[in-house]
Structure formats: structure tokens, C-alpha cells
Amino acid sequence: MSAPRSRLAIAVAVVLGSGIALLGPTAPSAGGPAPVDGRRAPAVDADSKKLQKQVRPGRIMRHLEELQVVADRYGDRAAGHEGYNMSSRYVEAQLREAGYEPRRQRFDFTYTRVETNTFTVAGEEIDNQVLTGSPSTDGPVTGELVAPTNAIGCTAADWEGVDATGRIALVHRGECTFAIKSTLAKEAGAAAVVIWNNAAGPFTGGTLGETTPDLAPTTGITQEEGETLVAAMAAGPVEATSTLDILVEERRTWNVIAETDKGRDSNVVMLGAHLDSVQDGAGINDNGSGSATLLETAIRLEKHERELRNKVRFAWWGAEEVGLLGSAHYVNDLVAQDPDALDDLAVYLNFDMVGSPNYRVGVFDADGSTYEASAPVPAGSIETEQLFRTYFEAVDQPVVDTEFSGRSDYQAFIENGVAAGGLFSGGDGIKTEEEVALFGGTAGIQYDPNYHTPADDISNVDRESVDIFSNAIAHMVMTLGKSTMSIDTPSGSTRHRVVEPGLPEGATRR
């Protein structure tokens, strides 16, 4: 849904004074639609508008209602659980009815489930969240709380001179990954790690990635609890006990892949969204919203195949919540078994959360205009960002940059040189006053206060956000399905030319 003119004018005034970039085309030649007969094509053509009208928010919400029914029946939609299996069957059934031939790409993964989790201080139990990928403790671990010299504990130097042997490390959230904090604390001798939040509200979004011997048993607590413990430690020794019993076993899950019959196999436009939820949660925004929007887009696109010059491929990833495993398996399988098919991918677009209740409209910042690059930036990614900008400018919709960090399912693609882009309505980040002026909502709280909690259900999905994002997704599918010229690099190819942090532009990964 386009922002009203008056609201946009207010937003521009606020943004100009705040330093936030209001994304729009930076130059007529950068990322815009390809010229037609010597004239520049309209930013949003008739075919795009037609598909946008057909990908209706009401239809997307009906898919989300079905996913909610699955979650209610089976407890969640997590990988390795029946709720995920039934979610994928629903997607497959809808695709077959629309004329697609979906296939499953199966893979094995290490399944974990928390059986016991307690953290007590001075006999009082403190609520905490086990980080995904955490190993178990060997029975109860009791020891004095200890903190690094720099509270965030992101470097080995932060632990120099700290005797953490057999103790429980208390580390502040922020600046580096949870895995780095856990690993460094274990190297310093810690028997367990407790990470305290860096913002008000519940500790959410905690993942260590794949379980490895380098990690210590790791949980997270609120900012308030962390500050209380830090103050107590300043007054004298504080003894705590952590007990983690985590089931670990191998299970099988799968990705669901479908593609159009029409279009060139040598120039594939791919879109993906993860279908799994966290354990004990319906995951309707994260990421039923992205999955349902892609599903409805695929259903409606099937009737427009005659307009496509490029094949369009859709993916619903499994096991994203336990380390981006489904998308990594897909790309790694291409690398090992069919590298030519990897070369055929013109671009990958990722949509992970598009209905956040306190949403912002975020475009992945491939050009580094707001965030310093922390991941490889394949050629064509900047042009993809620009194409999103061109669309949003055309419909008077303000947007902001969101970090191109490799935190979601585009990671394996960009690591292997495939151009990538996408949108994000926000997760555990905190909304600013400037963003409220642009998008409404509430400053000082998370974009999705229900992120990775049981409250992430259909009652908390913002329909206006779904409308804005679904229109953009439909536009990008139709535009790139017809031509990828607008994201091609000057050499005419987006393939495997990568700009990495610290490397010169044009550096080649392969």
C-alpha cells in the first residue's frame, strides 16, 4: 500500500534531518528498467500491476490461517516435527493445484530439543532461553559467576587475566555472534555461559548455529536480570547453577522446490523463504508470512508464464531456524553435483518476515550505503537493491536499508557468487523515532515483539505490511522474469564476481 503524500512529505523532512536514507533511484541508469526502443520502460509496467492485483493480501492471509491450524494441531512447525511436514504438504498441494510439479529435496540434520533447562542464583530460578545449537551440561554445573573485562566478550583479550575455569560466564549481548562469545568463554575455561540482553524485553533470536565441541552450554536472560546480576557481582561473589539436558539425534527434513515451465533454464530467477518455525511456536510471521506470500505469488504467476523469458524458481526452505541448513544444502549440492546449474542462477531473492506488527520496509543494503559490508557482495546485488529502490520510489513508498549480513537464507548464495537481494520487515531490532515517522508504529520496541516466541501467531501479523511487501515481490518476479538486464553488470554477467570486505572490487571467488 502506497504511503499518502502528506505522510511521505513529513517522512522526508524527518529523514533529511536524521541521516536515514530514503531509498530511491540514485541515477537514471542504475538498476532501472531496461530501455525499450531507445526509451526507458516504466518502473512499474502493466504486467507487474496485473500480478500485484492478483497477489491479494486476503489470499495470503488464508494461507497463513492454514499454517496456524497446523501449528495449533501439532504444537509448532519446526523442522523435524510433524507440523513442518504438514506445512510442506499444504504448500505442495496448493502448488499442484496451480499447475506446478513441486519436488522435495531431502537432507539429514542434527535435531535438538531441550528436555531440562534451569538457571538458579542463590536458590532463585531465573527465566532463560536456551540458544539454538547449545550443547548440554554434564549434569548441574555450579560455580561463581564471572564476566570478561569487556562485558561483551568478543575477543580473547577480553578474557585475559580472568579465571573462568569451572565457572559460569555472564556476557553482554552485542557486537559479535553468540557463537563467538560462547567459544571464547569456553576457551577461558567457563563451564557454561549466560548472555544477558542488550535491550528491554525477552531474550529472543538466540542461535549458535550448528552444535560443535567448541561451544559451551549457553542460555540467554533479560537485560533487567543481567543488570541485577552484574550489580550483585560488584558487591561480592555470586554462585549460580545451570542445568541443560538437550536431546540430540539425526533426523530428516526437506526443502520444497517448484519452478515455471516457461522461461530460459540458463537464466533462472530464484526466490526463497524458510517454511519452518522455531520449536514451540507457530512462526506465522517468522516465516509463515514470507512463505505464504511466495506461495500466492507462485500460484498467480503460473497464469502469466507466457510473459516470462526467464525461468522462475521458488523454494520453501527447511531447517532455517537451526542454522540456515536447507538453503545451504541446496547451494552446496549444486556446487558439488551441478556447478553449471549454479551458474544459471541470475539472482536469488530472499523474503524472511514480511508481516511484522511494528514493521519497517527494509531493503538489503548491498551497496553499503548505511551498513559496512559484513558479507560477500556478489556482482548484481547492488543492481538488485537499486531495482527495489526504483519500484518503491515509483509507488511513493519510503524504505530504509537493512543489513546485508548473511543472517538468512541468502547466505549460501552470496558465498558462492550468486547475486542476491530481498526485503525484511524487521525482527528483534528496535524501531526508531525516524522509522515511526516513515512507517508508523511504536519507537523503542522490537519490530516484532513476538519474534521467536509462542506469541508469533496470526493475530500479530500486520496486513498492511503484507500488502506492501507482496506488491514489491510480485513486481520483482514479473520484472526479472521478463528480463534481468537491469541487474546485469557492465560485463553482462552477474555470475561469480564478488566484492568482499577487504578485497578489491572485481575479486573473483571462483
N, C-alpha and C positions, 0 to 999 in steps of 0.2 A: 504494500500500500504506500503510495507516494505521500511524502510529508507536505502539509499545507504550506503555501508560500509564506504566510506570516510567520509560521514556526521556523521555516528554513531561514528567513531573514534574521530572526533572533539568534538562531544557532550560529550563523556565520559571524555575527557580531561577537558572540561569546568565544567562538573558536579563534578568531583573529587575535583576541586578547589573551588567550590561554596557551597558544603554541600548539594546539592539537590541529592536525592536518585534516581538512575537509576534502576527502578524496574526490578527484575529478580528473579529466584528461589533462595531462601536463603539456602535451604538444599534439597538434593535429595528426602527425604522422606516427605517433607512438601507440601501438596497440588498438587503434580504432579499426572499424570495419574496412575491408579491402575496397579499393576503388573499383567502380563498375563503369566501363566505357568512359574512362577518364574522369568520372565524378565519384566523390566519396559516397558510399552507401549510407543509408540512415542508420543511426546507432541501434535502433530497435525496429526491425522490418516487420512486414505483415505476418510472415510465418512465425516469428517469435511471439508476436502479440496473440496470435491464434492459439499457440500452445500454452501460453501463460493463462489465457482464459479457461482452458480446459483442465489445467492442473489446479483445481479449486481447493482452497483450504478445508472446506467441508468434507471433501472426499479423503483428504489426508487425515483429518480427524477421525473419520470412520475406521481407517486402518489402525490408528492409534487406539481406538476403542477395542479393536480385536486383540491387539497386543496386551492391553490392560486385562482383558478377560483371561488370556493365557497366564499372565503374571499372577492374577488372583487365584487361579486354579492350582498353579504349581509352585507358588511362593516367590518366584523370580524368573528371569530369562537368561540366567548366567550360563556361560559355556560349560559343557559337561553335565548340565541339568536338563530335565525333560522340558522345562519352559523354553529353553533355547531351541530344542528340537522342534517343538510345536510352532514357535515363531517362524522358523525357516520353512516349515511345511505350509504355513499360511502364505508366506511370500511366494513360494514356488507355485502354489495353486492359483494365486492371482496372476502370476506371470503366464502360466499355461493358458488360462482363460483368455488372456490378451493376445495369444499367438506366439509367445516365446517358447523356447526349449531350454529351460534352466538346467544347469548341471551342478552337482555338488563336488567340491574339491576337498577331500577328507585329509585330515592330518592329526597326528597324536600330539598331546601336550601334557605337561605336568600339572595335574589338578591338585589344588589345595583347599582345605576347608578348616576353619578354626573350630576346634572342639571345646577348648578351655582357654579363657583369657582373663586374667585378673592382674591388677596393679594396685598394691596397697602401700600406704605410707603411714607409719605409726598406727597400724591396725585399721586404718580407714581406707576403704576401697574407693578408687578414683576411676570414673568412666574413661575408657580409652578405646582407640581404634587400632586394630592390627593392620599394618601396612601390607598390601598385597605382595607376595613373594618372600615374606618374612619366614625364617626357619623357626623351629620350636626351641624352647629352653629345655634343658635336660632336667626336668622336674622343676620345682620352685627355685628361683635364683634370688638370694637375699644378700644385699650389700649396701654400702653407703652410696648415696647419690654423689656424682662427680660431674663437673662441667668443664669444657675446654676453656682455655684462656680467652679465646674469642668465641662468644656464645654460639655462633652459627656452625663452628666446627667443620669448615670446608677445606682446610689444608692440614697437612701433617704438622706444620709449625704450630697450629692451634692446640696441639696435644703435647707439645714439648714441655717436659717438666711436670706433667700431670700424671699421677699414679692412678690409673683406671683399672688396674688388674683385679678381676673378680667383682668389680663394682658395676653399678647401673649408671650409664651416661645420660645426662639431661642436656639436650641440644636444641637450640632455637631453629625454627623453620626459616628457610630463605636462602637465596643466592646460589645454591648448588643443589644437585639432586639428592633425594633421600638416600639413594644407594651410596653416594659418596660419603655422606655423614655416617651411615651405618658401618661402612667398610673401614673408615678412618678410626672410628671409635673402637671397633674390634681389634684393629692393629695396635691400638694403645692398650689393649687388654680388657676392655669392657665386656662383661658377660651378657649385657642386654642394653638396649638403647630406647630412650623415651624422647620423642621430639615434641616440643610444645609449639603451638600455633603462633603465627605472626599477625593474626587478625582476630577480631571478635567472632564468636560463633563456633560451631562444632568443627572439629578437625576432619576435613574431607579431602578426597583426591589423593590419598596416600598410596603410592605403589613403589616398590623397589625394583620392579621388573622381574626377571627370571630369578628363582632362588638359586644361590650359589654358596659355596663354602666360605666365601669372603665376607658374607653378611652376618651381622649379629641379629638376634631376635629383636624386632623393632616395632614399637607402637607409637601412637600419637595422642596427645591430650590438648585441651583448650589453652588459649592464651592466658586466661584467668588462673587456671590451675598451675600453669608453668610459672607465672609471676609469683604466685604464692609459695611455690617450692623454692624458687631462687631466693626469695626473701628469707625463708627458713634456713637455707643452706648458709646464708651470710651470717646467721646467728649461731650456727654450730652444726655438727654432723647430723645428717638426716638419713635414717635407714629405710629402705624400701624393699619390696618383694615383687618380682614379676614372674608369672607363670603362663606359659604359652604351650598349648598342645595342639598341633596342627596336623591334620590328615594330609598325607602326600601320596598320590598314586597317579599312574598314567591313564589318561582317558582319551577318547577320540571325539573330535568335533569336525566342523566343516565350514567352508565358505559357500555361498550361493552365487553363481555367475550366470549372467544372461546377456545376450547381445542381439542387435538388429540383424536381419537377414541381408539387408541392403547396405551398401557402403563399402569402401575400399578396405581390405584387410591390411594393407600396407600403411594405413594412416588412421589408427584407431584412437578415438576419443573415449577415455575411460573415466567413470565416476564411481565413487565408493562411499559407503557409510557402514559403521560397525553395527551389527544386529544384536549383539549380546549386551546384557546388563551386568552390573555388579551383583554379587550374591546378596540375597535378602532384600532386593529392591526391584521394582517394576521396570525402572530405566526408561520411562516414557519420553522424557526429554533427552536423556543420555543413554542410548541414542535411538530410541524409537522415532524421534522427530526427524532425524536425518534419513533413517531407513524408510519411513513411511513416505516422506517427500520424494525420495528416489523411486520408490515403488510406483507411486502415482504418476511421476514423470515418465517412467518406462512404459506404463500402460497406455498413456495418451500419445507418446511418441510413436508407438507401433503403427498408428494410423497415418503418420506423416513420413513414412520411410521413403516415399518417392522423392521427397525433397532432399534426402541425405546423399552426400557424395562420400562421406567417411563413415565407417562402421562405428557404432556407439555401443560400448560395453559397460554393463552395470555390475557392481559387486556389493554383496552384503557380507561383511567380514565377520568371522567368528573369533572369539578369544582375544578381542582387543583389550579388554579390561585386565588381562593378565600378562600384558607385555606386547601388544600390537602383533600377536602371533599369526593371525590369519592373513593379513596383508603381507607380512614378512615371508610367510610360506609361499604365497602366490608369486612374489617377485623372485625369491631365491630359487623357486622351481624353474622359472623362466631362465634365470641366469645359468642354471645347471643343465637344463634339458632343451631349451629352445631360445637361445640368445637372439635369433632373428626376430622372434615374436616380441621380445623386449624392445628391439629397435623399432618395431612397428608402432609402438605406443607414442602418439604425438603429444599427449598431455594426460595427466591424471588430476582430477578434481575431487577434493575431499569435503564431506559435509558431516561434521560431528557436533551435534546440538544446534538446532535452528529454531527452538521454541522456548528459550529461556524466559522465565517470568519477569525478570528485571533486565531485559535484553539490551544489547547493543548490536549494531550491524558492523561486524569486523571482517575485513579482507586481509588475507595473509600478506604480510609485508615482505615481499620478495626483494624489493629494491633497497631495503634497509633504510628507508627514509625516517622511520621512527625508532625501530629496534635494530641494534647491531646484529649482524648475521651470526647465528649460533649453530647453523646447519649448512650443508652444501646448498648452493643455489644453481640448479641446472639452467642452462640457456633456454629461454622460452618462458620461464617462470615469471620474470618481470613483465613480459608482454602479456601474460595471462592475468596478472594483477591489474595491468592497465586496461584490459578488456572489461574486467569487472567494474573498474572506475568509470569507464565510458558509459556503461549501461546505467549505473546509479546516477551519474550526472544527467543523463537523458531523462530520467524519471523523477528528478529533483529529490532524490533520497540521500541524505547525508550518511556517511560511513566513516569509520576510523580504522586505522591499521590494527591488526592483531599479530602477535609474534609468530614468525615463520620458524618455529623452534624444533620441528621434528617430533612433537609430542603426540601426534596422532598418526593415522594410517597412511599418510603420505610419506612417512619417514623412509621406508624401504625404497620407494620410488625415487626420491631425490638422492638417496645414497648411491643409486645406480644410474644417475644421469637423466632421469625422465623429468621433463618439465612438469611442474605441479602448481596448484593454487587451490583456493577454496574460501569458504566462509565459516564464521563461528559466532554464535550469539552469546557466548560467554559462559564460563563455568564457575570456578571458585575464586576468580578475580573480584576485586572490589570496584563498584561503579563510582565514577567521579561526578562532581557537580557539572563539569563541562559536558559529560556524556548525558546527564539528565536533560540539559538544555537541548541536546540533539535528538534524544530518543524518548524522553520522559522517564518515568520510573523513580527509584529511590537511591540517593547517594549514600555511600558509606556501608552498603551491604553487598553481598555477592550478587553476581548476575543471575546465578541460580542458587538460592539458599538451600535448595533440596538436593544439590549435587552429591551423588554417591550416598544417598540416604534412602530409607524406605518411603520418604515423602515425595520422591520423584515419580509422581503418578499423573494421570491425565488431568486431574483438577488443577494442576500447576503449569500446564503448557499455555503459553501466550499465543493466541490465534493470530493476532496482528503480526507478531514476529514470523510465524509460519507463512503468512501471506507474503510478506516482504521477501523472505528467503526463497520461497517456492517460485516466485516470479523470476528472480535472478537465476535460479538453477535452470528453469525451463528456457530462459533466454540463452544461457551459455550452451546448453545442449543443442538447441536448434542452430545457433550461430556457428559453433565449432563443428557440428555435424555436417553443415553445408560447406565450410571452409576453415582451415586452420591457418590461412595466410596471415591473419592479423597477429598471430603469436609466433610465427616463424622468425628466426633470427636472420640477420642480413645474409648469412651464408645459405639460407634457405632450409636449414635443418635445426630442429630442437634436440637432436639426439646426442647424448653423452658428451656434451661440452659443459663443464661445470665450473662455476666460480665458487670457491670455498673460502671460508675465513682464513686469512693469512696467505692465500695463494693469489697469484696474478690472474686477472681476467683472462679467460681463454684456457686456463689449465684443464687438462684432459684427464678424466678418471680412467678411461679405458683406452 
